């Protein structure tokens, strides 16, 4: 129409309606709230998954240390033991080799004749939340009785010893995660061979780890 004027572009874009690429404050708040909810749901699941991974890693690491100790005994031609010591509410472990041909003994370790051949380590330093322990309700792999007491079932000893022929003192080392994750490293005395087992809480039985 003659004499009418078109509104400037800026005025037309601010007439109370959004532009095509615009985002309202309400939409921003909805997206932020959704992100918070997703994070709240995901964190516990990720924490549990991390605990499972750490428990499995720690158990495999202990099994590897047991096999390495046996290999050292075969290589050196003397007794080599994986020795455990209480440390800050948990356990640390290291290998010691017989130095006077009478087996690895606490007195000989203190005197220095049985030499330490590996550094002291704690599995929770490498696998956060994992430790030597027994989850309540776990049963003995042989008898099915509930387990209790020390997680180091070594016949009352504080070491797992291997002879130069590869044989060992029988025993089981129990490793648990921060939640209900339970593993066992079992060593058979006659052969010195070890097995890694995992406890299934659903079926209440041990399976190969």
VOBA-685967 format. One line per 5 residues: number of its first residue (from 1); their letters; for each residue x, y, z of N, C-alpha, C. Coordinates in Angstrom, 3 decimals, m for minus. Example, Ala and Ser with C-alpha at 12.3 -4.5 7.8 and 13.67 -1.06 7.14 Angstrom:
BEGIN
1) as) 13.190,m5.690,7.800,12.300,m4.500,7.800,13.200,m3.300,7.800 ~ 12.850,m2.250,7.080,13.670,m1.060,7.140,12.900,0.030,7.870
//
This chain:
BEGIN
1) xxxxx) 0.851,m1.170,0.000,0.000,0.000,0.000,0.896,1.232,0.000 ~ 0.433,2.232,m0.726,1.244,3.440,m0.837,1.360,4.114,0.515 ~ 2.599,4.491,0.825,2.858,5.197,2.076,3.139,4.290,3.250 ~ 2.905,2.976,3.126,3.215,2.064,4.246,4.696,1.769,4.254 ~ 5.218,1.450,5.433,6.647,1.156,5.558,6.825,m0.253,6.124
6) xxxxx) 7.841,m0.969,5.633,8.157,m2.299,6.167,8.951,m2.147,7.449 ~ 8.667,m3.018,8.414,9.422,m2.986,9.657,10.850,m3.436,9.403 ~ 11.792,m2.871,10.125,13.179,m3.334,9.987,13.262,m4.799,10.342 ~ 14.303,m5.472,9.798,14.462,m6.911,10.010,14.567,m7.247,11.480 ~ 15.312,m6.440,12.253,15.508,m6.718,13.672,14.190,m6.684,14.414
11) xxxxx) 13.318,m5.755,14.016,12.017,m5.645,14.678,11.165,m6.850,14.381 ~ 11.181,m7.304,13.103,10.392,m8.473,12.739,10.829,m9.716,13.500 ~ 12.138,m9.888,13.811,12.636,m11.083,14.498,12.331,m11.052,15.978 ~ 11.990,m9.933,16.543,11.750,m9.821,17.971,10.295,m9.505,18.280 ~ 9.358,m10.080,17.485,7.944,m9.804,17.705,7.316,m10.834,18.630
16) xxxxx) 8.167,m11.501,19.473,7.643,m12.473,20.433,7.775,m13.897,19.954 ~ 8.198,m14.083,18.704,8.373,m15.432,18.202,9.847,m15.741,18.057 ~ 10.228,m17.133,18.126,11.621,m17.507,17.986,12.006,m17.574,16.529 ~ 13.259,m17.353,16.252,13.776,m17.630,14.927,13.913,m19.129,14.762 ~ 14.137,m19.587,13.523,14.214,m21.013,13.261,15.328,m21.681,14.050
21) xxxxx) 16.455,m21.023,14.282,17.595,m21.609,14.983,17.589,m21.270,16.473 ~ 16.540,m20.639,16.961,16.498,m20.212,18.348,16.223,m21.360,19.305 ~ 16.553,m21.172,20.586,16.301,m22.173,21.641,15.727,m21.461,22.840 ~ 14.612,m21.952,23.330,13.980,m21.301,24.473,14.664,m21.723,25.766 ~ 14.500,m20.926,26.800,15.059,m21.242,28.116,14.477,m22.541,28.650
26) xxxxx) 13.187,m22.774,28.389,12.544,m24.007,28.868,13.212,m25.234,28.274 ~ 13.550,m25.174,26.990,14.208,m26.315,26.350,15.586,m26.551,26.945 ~ 16.310,m25.497,27.234,17.638,m25.623,27.834,17.534,m26.299,29.196 ~ 16.540,m25.890,29.990,16.355,m26.478,31.320,15.985,m27.948,31.231 ~ 15.167,m28.310,30.255,14.776,m29.713,30.077,15.991,m30.565,29.724
31) xxxxx) 16.823,m30.075,28.832,18.029,m30.810,28.439,18.968,m30.979,29.621 ~ 19.154,m29.906,30.410,20.043,m29.968,31.569,19.525,m30.965,32.600 ~ 18.212,m30.927,32.850,17.617,m31.850,33.821,17.767,m33.294,33.363 ~ 17.589,m33.539,32.062,17.743,m34.895,31.524,19.166,m35.384,31.695 ~ 20.137,m34.502,31.469,21.544,m34.885,31.622,21.855,m35.263,33.063
36) xxxxx) 21.289,m34.504,34.005,21.518,m34.807,35.426,20.928,m36.160,35.794 ~ 19.724,m36.452,35.291,19.071,m37.731,35.590,19.865,m38.895,35.008 ~ 20.314,m38.751,33.773,21.096,m39.812,33.132,22.387,m40.066,33.895 ~ 23.046,m38.990,34.344,24.284,m39.137,35.107,24.029,m39.841,36.430 ~ 22.928,m39.478,37.107,22.609,m40.094,38.400,22.356,m41.586,38.263
41) xxxxx) 21.741,m41.975,37.140,21.459,m43.398,36.911,22.725,m44.137,36.491 ~ 23.592,m43.495,35.740,24.771,m44.157,35.173,25.887,m44.355,36.174 ~ 26.075,m43.425,37.109,27.220,m43.493,38.023,27.250,m44.780,38.844 ~ 26.150,m45.199,39.496,26.211,m46.459,40.244,26.553,m47.656,39.366 ~ 26.004,m47.687,38.154,26.280,m48.804,37.248,27.748,m48.827,36.846
46) xxxxx) 28.309,m47.648,36.560,29.716,m47.573,36.189,30.617,m47.944,37.360 ~ 30.227,m47.540,38.583,31.006,m47.878,39.775,31.030,m49.384,39.997 ~ 29.869,m50.028,39.848,29.794,m51.479,40.008,30.620,m52.187,38.948 ~ 30.552,m51.683,37.718,31.316,m52.299,36.636,32.810,m52.162,36.889 ~ 33.235,m50.997,37.382,34.641,m50.786,37.683,35.107,m51.728,38.795
51) xxxxx) 34.246,m51.935,39.820,34.594,m52.851,40.891,34.765,m54.275,40.392 ~ 33.895,m54.685,39.473,33.985,m56.028,38.894,35.283,m56.198,38.114 ~ 35.634,m55.189,37.347,36.869,m55.236,36.555,38.090,m55.297,37.462 ~ 38.092,m54.493,38.529,39.235,m54.467,39.440,39.381,m55.790,40.189 ~ 38.258,m56.372,40.606,38.315,m57.650,41.315,38.881,m58.739,40.416
56) xxxxx) 38.409,m58.803,39.181,38.908,m59.801,38.235,40.386,m59.588,37.942 ~ 40.780,m58.335,37.772,42.183,m58.034,37.505,43.081,m58.419,38.663 ~ 42.632,m58.130,39.889,43.417,m58.468,41.071,43.570,m59.977,41.213 ~ 42.481,m60.723,40.981,42.540,m62.186,41.096,43.493,m62.777,40.062 ~ 43.442,m62.285,38.845,44.343,m62.782,37.803,45.789,m62.421,38.120
61) xxxxx) 45.984,m61.252,38.719,47.330,m60.834,39.106,47.892,m61.764,40.181 ~ 47.080,m62.110,41.182,47.529,m63.030,42.235,47.836,m64.400,41.639 ~ 46.974,m64.875,40.739,47.219,m66.161,40.087,48.540,m66.140,39.314 ~ 48.837,m65.019,38.666,50.092,m64.891,37.926,51.289,m64.908,38.881 ~ 51.156,m64.256,40.039,52.240,m64.262,41.018,52.498,m65.675,41.550
66) xxxxx) 51.428,m66.440,41.764,51.579,m67.822,42.223,52.334,m68.635,41.172 ~ 51.956,m68.509,39.918,52.638,m69.248,38.847,54.091,m68.808,38.718 ~ 54.348,m67.510,38.882,55.716,m67.002,38.791,56.573,m67.558,39.925 ~ 55.996,m67.680,41.119,56.734,m68.229,42.258,57.118,m69.678,41.988 ~ 56.203,m70.456,41.455,56.510,m71.852,41.099,57.612,m71.912,40.049
71) xxxxx) 57.528,m71.042,39.042,58.548,m71.020,37.991,59.925,m70.660,38.557 ~ 59.968,m69.749,39.535,61.232,m69.368,40.167,61.839,m70.545,40.930 ~ 60.997,m71.334,41.590,61.497,m72.500,42.324,62.104,m73.522,41.358 ~ 61.445,m73.755,40.241,61.970,m74.677,39.238,63.278,m74.163,38.643 ~ 63.330,m72.864,38.376,64.517,m72.281,37.752,65.714,m72.264,38.690
76) xxxxx) 65.483,m71.930,39.978,66.578,m71.808,40.937,66.981,m73.152,41.539 ~ 66.087,m74.119,41.497,66.393,m75.405,42.083,66.361,m75.394,43.601 ~ 65.632,m74.449,44.177,65.470,m74.362,45.637,64.022,m73.996,45.935 ~ 63.642,m74.063,47.214,62.308,m73.627,47.588,62.168,m72.112,47.418 ~ 61.050,m71.699,46.864,60.710,m70.276,46.756,59.277,m70.129,47.277
81) xxxxx) 59.067,m69.147,48.119,57.758,m68.972,48.748,57.193,m67.588,48.470 ~ 55.878,m67.548,48.332,55.150,m66.289,48.278,54.723,m66.002,49.713 ~ 55.316,m64.976,50.303,55.140,m64.688,51.731,54.159,m63.528,51.905 ~ 53.252,m63.674,52.873,52.234,m62.669,53.154,52.475,m62.041,54.520 ~ 52.290,m60.733,54.587,52.392,m59.999,55.861,51.205,m59.058,55.999
86) xxxxx) 50.686,m58.940,57.227,49.616,m57.976,57.491,50.155,m56.572,57.271 ~ 49.330,m55.725,56.646,49.783,m54.373,56.328,48.593,m53.442,56.194 ~ 48.439,m52.535,57.159,47.410,m51.489,57.103,46.020,m52.041,56.810 ~ 45.615,m53.040,57.574,44.297,m53.608,57.394,44.169,m54.580,56.247 ~ 45.243,m54.860,55.550,45.228,m55.811,54.438,46.466,m56.689,54.481
91) xxxxx) 46.952,m57.058,53.304,48.141,m57.882,53.218,49.055,m57.369,52.109 ~ 50.346,m57.509,52.351,51.313,m57.304,51.287,52.025,m58.638,51.059 ~ 52.622,m58.811,49.882,53.250,m60.079,49.570,54.520,m59.885,48.753 ~ 55.451,m60.833,48.930,56.721,m60.806,48.211,57.261,m62.230,48.140 ~ 58.172,m62.456,47.200,58.798,m63.769,47.059,60.115,m63.825,47.833
96) xxxxx) 60.351,m64.972,48.472,61.612,m65.233,49.164,62.156,m66.579,48.690 ~ 63.483,m66.674,48.526,64.130,m67.902,48.074,64.974,m68.492,49.192 ~ 64.919,m69.812,49.315,65.698,m70.543,50.318,67.193,m70.346,50.053 ~ 67.928,m69.976,51.124,69.367,m69.743,50.963,70.244,m70.762,51.647 ~ 69.667,m71.666,52.447,70.496,m72.655,53.159,69.917,m74.068,53.042
101) xxxxx) 69.099,m74.281,52.036,68.596,m75.602,51.661,67.799,m76.305,52.767 ~ 67.047,m75.543,53.521,66.161,m76.153,54.514,64.724,m75.631,54.362 ~ 64.392,m75.089,53.168,63.084,m74.501,52.938,63.057,m73.046,53.375 ~ 62.019,m72.330,52.955,61.874,m70.923,53.351,61.265,m70.886,54.745 ~ 61.968,m70.256,55.671,61.521,m70.194,57.073,61.555,m68.759,57.571
106) xxxxx) 60.641,m68.460,58.497,60.557,m67.094,59.037,61.856,m66.679,59.697 ~ 62.465,m67.600,60.468,63.723,m67.270,61.161,64.828,m66.988,60.161 ~ 64.893,m67.766,59.079,65.936,m67.552,58.068,65.694,m66.256,57.290 ~ 64.415,m65.903,57.096,64.130,m64.623,56.437,64.594,m63.473,57.323 ~ 64.335,m63.570,58.630,64.751,m62.516,59.559,66.272,m62.418,59.623
111) xxxxx) 66.958,m63.571,59.525,68.425,m63.581,59.593,69.068,m63.164,58.275 ~ 68.294,m63.198,57.207,68.818,m62.788,55.912,69.345,m63.914,55.058 ~ 69.302,m65.159,55.570,69.802,m66.275,54.761,68.808,m66.669,53.672 ~ 67.521,m66.513,53.936,66.507,m66.684,52.892,66.213,m65.303,52.319 ~ 66.628,m65.092,51.078,66.650,m63.747,50.502,65.331,m63.381,49.830
116) xxxxx) 64.992,m62.101,49.949,63.823,m61.567,49.257,64.189,m61.351,47.796 ~ 63.357,m61.883,46.880,63.679,m61.799,45.456,62.654,m60.980,44.661 ~ 61.679,m60.415,45.334,60.744,m59.495,44.663,60.296,m58.447,45.676 ~ 59.853,m57.316,45.167,59.422,m56.230,46.054,58.088,m56.562,46.709 ~ 57.852,m55.974,47.881,56.547,m56.108,48.528,55.504,m55.384,47.692
121) xxxxx) 54.344,m55.991,47.507,53.257,m55.362,46.759,51.949,m55.574,47.513 ~ 51.000,m54.684,47.277,49.621,m54.813,47.772,48.712,m54.757,46.562 ~ 47.767,m55.690,46.489,46.937,m55.715,45.291,46.014,m54.503,45.203 ~ 45.640,m53.917,46.356,44.752,m52.749,46.296,45.471,m51.500,45.809 ~ 46.811,m51.518,45.788,47.551,m50.391,45.215,47.406,m50.376,43.697
126) xxxxx) 47.238,m51.542,43.105,47.123,m51.650,41.653,45.684,m51.809,41.180 ~ 44.833,m52.346,42.049,43.438,m52.595,41.690,42.561,m52.039,42.809 ~ 42.169,m50.782,42.672,41.443,m50.083,43.720,40.181,m50.833,44.144 ~ 40.043,m51.019,45.468,38.860,m51.671,46.011,38.988,m53.169,46.155 ~ 39.963,m53.774,45.472,40.178,m55.216,45.573,41.099,m55.514,46.756
131) xxxxx) 40.880,m56.644,47.397,41.698,m57.018,48.543,41.577,m58.514,48.787 ~ 42.438,m59.056,49.653,42.259,m60.425,50.098,41.112,m60.416,51.116 ~ 40.072,m61.162,50.835,38.914,m61.152,51.719,37.873,m62.145,51.267 ~ 36.874,m62.360,52.129,35.795,m63.303,51.850,34.460,m62.571,51.985 ~ 33.672,m62.591,50.931,32.343,m61.978,50.962,31.418,m62.863,51.805
136) xxxxx) 30.633,m62.284,52.717,29.703,m63.089,53.512,28.794,m63.942,52.632 ~ 28.623,m65.202,53.022,27.761,m66.102,52.272,28.484,m66.994,51.285 ~ 29.788,m66.749,51.073,30.565,m67.584,50.148,30.883,m68.918,50.815 ~ 30.830,m69.997,50.041,31.050,m71.342,50.576,32.392,m71.924,50.134 ~ 32.843,m72.910,50.889,34.081,m73.613,50.572,33.904,m74.406,49.268
141) xxxxx) 34.878,m74.345,48.347,34.731,m75.059,47.070,34.600,m76.572,47.227 ~ 35.148,m77.130,48.297,35.111,m78.585,48.494,33.922,m79.038,49.338 ~ 33.808,m78.470,50.538,32.805,m78.950,51.482,31.442,m78.283,51.327 ~ 31.417,m77.095,50.749,30.168,m76.346,50.642,29.799,m75.597,51.908 ~ 30.640,m75.699,52.940,30.385,m74.989,54.192,30.695,m73.502,54.021
146) xxxxx) 30.021,m72.678,54.816,30.281,m71.237,54.752,31.717,m70.944,55.156 ~ 32.336,m70.065,54.395,33.716,m69.675,54.694,33.746,m68.556,55.726 ~ 34.782,m68.553,56.543,34.983,m67.483,57.519,36.469,m67.423,57.864 ~ 36.832,m66.447,58.661,38.218,m66.331,59.101,39.113,m65.704,58.055 ~ 40.375,m66.062,58.095,41.376,m65.466,57.203,41.114,m65.830,55.749
151) xxxxx) 41.334,m64.881,54.828,41.182,m65.190,53.403,42.374,m65.965,52.846 ~ 43.393,m66.170,53.665,44.578,m66.931,53.252,44.496,m68.305,53.906 ~ 43.987,m69.273,53.183,43.837,m70.630,53.708,45.083,m71.434,53.325 ~ 46.102,m71.315,54.153,47.405,m71.931,53.870,47.833,m72.865,54.994 ~ 46.881,m73.505,55.623,47.197,m74.426,56.702,47.801,m73.756,57.916
156) xxxxx) 47.378,m72.530,58.183,47.897,m71.801,59.331,49.211,m71.094,59.068 ~ 49.774,m71.241,57.886,51.039,m70.599,57.531,50.777,m69.233,56.907 ~ 51.826,m68.451,56.804,51.724,m67.134,56.165,52.453,m67.125,54.830 ~ 52.708,m68.331,54.281,53.409,m68.393,53.001,52.920,m69.583,52.177 ~ 53.022,m69.419,50.865,52.728,m70.478,49.919,54.061,m70.866,49.303
161) xxxxx) 54.572,m72.050,49.658,55.928,m72.442,49.294,55.946,m73.492,48.196 ~ 56.865,m73.323,47.243,57.052,m74.268,46.140,58.444,m74.877,46.225 ~ 58.524,m76.188,45.980,59.807,m76.869,45.996,60.477,m76.870,44.637 ~ 61.736,m77.305,44.582,62.464,m77.333,43.310,61.891,m78.321,42.298 ~ 61.006,m79.230,42.762,60.350,m80.168,41.849,59.009,m79.638,41.358
166) xxxxx) 58.627,m78.451,41.793,57.383,m77.836,41.358,56.218,m78.080,42.292 ~ 56.364,m79.025,43.249,55.312,m79.274,44.214,55.159,m78.111,45.176 ~ 54.072,m78.098,45.915,53.801,m76.945,46.779,53.047,m77.363,48.026 ~ 52.928,m76.427,48.940,52.004,m76.586,50.048,50.624,m76.200,49.526 ~ 49.645,m77.081,49.702,48.305,m76.793,49.197,47.733,m75.565,49.897
171) xxxxx) 46.906,m74.832,49.194,46.272,m73.676,49.813,45.380,m72.919,48.860 ~ 44.553,m72.033,49.414,43.644,m71.209,48.622,43.733,m69.758,49.090 ~ 43.828,m68.865,48.152,43.870,m67.429,48.424,42.564,m66.824,47.905 ~ 41.827,m66.148,48.786,40.537,m65.573,48.413,40.679,m64.072,48.173 ~ 40.236,m63.654,47.002,40.301,m62.245,46.596,38.886,m61.751,46.346
176) xxxxx) 38.547,m60.611,46.930,37.218,m60.040,46.739,37.292,m58.625,46.199 ~ 36.188,m58.190,45.580,36.085,m56.831,45.083,35.351,m55.954,46.071 ~ 35.102,m54.684,45.721,34.447,m53.751,46.643,32.989,m54.075,46.916 ~ 32.364,m54.866,46.047,30.979,m55.289,46.290,30.977,m56.810,46.413 ~ 30.019,m57.472,45.814,29.938,m58.932,45.920,30.652,m59.600,44.753
181) xxxxx) 31.944,m59.430,44.683,32.760,m60.136,43.701,33.747,m61.014,44.476 ~ 33.753,m62.299,44.173,34.594,m63.233,44.930,35.350,m64.175,44.000 ~ 36.664,m64.223,44.216,37.529,m65.120,43.453,38.363,m65.954,44.417 ~ 38.886,m67.059,43.897,39.766,m67.918,44.678,40.892,m68.420,43.784 ~ 42.126,m68.367,44.292,43.279,m68.936,43.596,43.696,m70.170,44.394
186) xxxxx) 43.483,m71.350,43.825,43.727,m72.610,44.519,45.004,m73.258,43.989 ~ 45.840,m73.763,44.892,47.075,m74.443,44.518,47.039,m75.875,45.039 ~ 47.304,m76.833,44.160,47.319,m78.241,44.534,48.728,m78.651,44.928 ~ 48.873,m79.237,46.106,50.189,m79.541,46.641,51.012,m80.502,45.805 ~ 50.402,m81.572,45.276,51.160,m82.606,44.574,51.847,m82.073,43.321
191) xxxxx) 51.150,m81.233,42.578,51.691,m80.731,41.316,52.142,m79.277,41.386 ~ 51.622,m78.541,42.342,51.925,m77.117,42.420,51.144,m76.293,41.418 ~ 50.249,m76.931,40.685,49.449,m76.203,39.692,48.364,m75.385,40.397 ~ 48.018,m74.257,39.794,47.008,m73.377,40.394,45.829,m73.199,39.457 ~ 44.662,m72.913,40.056,43.440,m72.657,39.303,42.785,m71.390,39.831
196) xxxxx) 42.178,m70.642,38.921,41.448,m69.439,39.288,39.959,m69.740,39.201 ~ 39.238,m69.500,40.298,37.809,m69.755,40.359,37.049,m68.478,40.691 ~ 35.789,m68.421,40.255,34.909,m67.291,40.570,33.621,m67.827,41.181 ~ 33.145,m67.165,42.236,31.922,m67.609,42.896,30.713,m66.933,42.259 ~ 29.753,m67.747,41.825,28.501,m67.230,41.277,27.460,m67.192,42.383
201) xxxxx) 27.019,m66.006,42.741,26.075,m65.886,43.852,24.678,m66.366,43.459 ~ 24.340,m66.277,42.176,23.024,m66.713,41.741,22.825,m68.213,41.908 ~ 23.851,m68.979,41.507,23.764,m70.445,41.599,24.480,m70.978,42.824 ~ 25.227,m70.088,43.514,25.983,m70.466,44.710,26.945,m71.610,44.422 ~ 27.698,m71.435,43.353,28.708,m72.432,43.031,29.943,m71.757,42.454
206) xxxx) 31.059,m72.479,42.497,32.317,m71.974,41.950,32.463,m72.426,40.508 ~ 32.921,m71.506,39.656,33.177,m71.842,38.259,34.574,m71.342,37.903 ~ 35.105,m71.797,36.792,36.421,m71.355,36.328,36.400,m69.847,36.124 ~ 37.426,m69.175,36.680,37.463,m67.727,36.598,38.009,m67.194,35.312
//
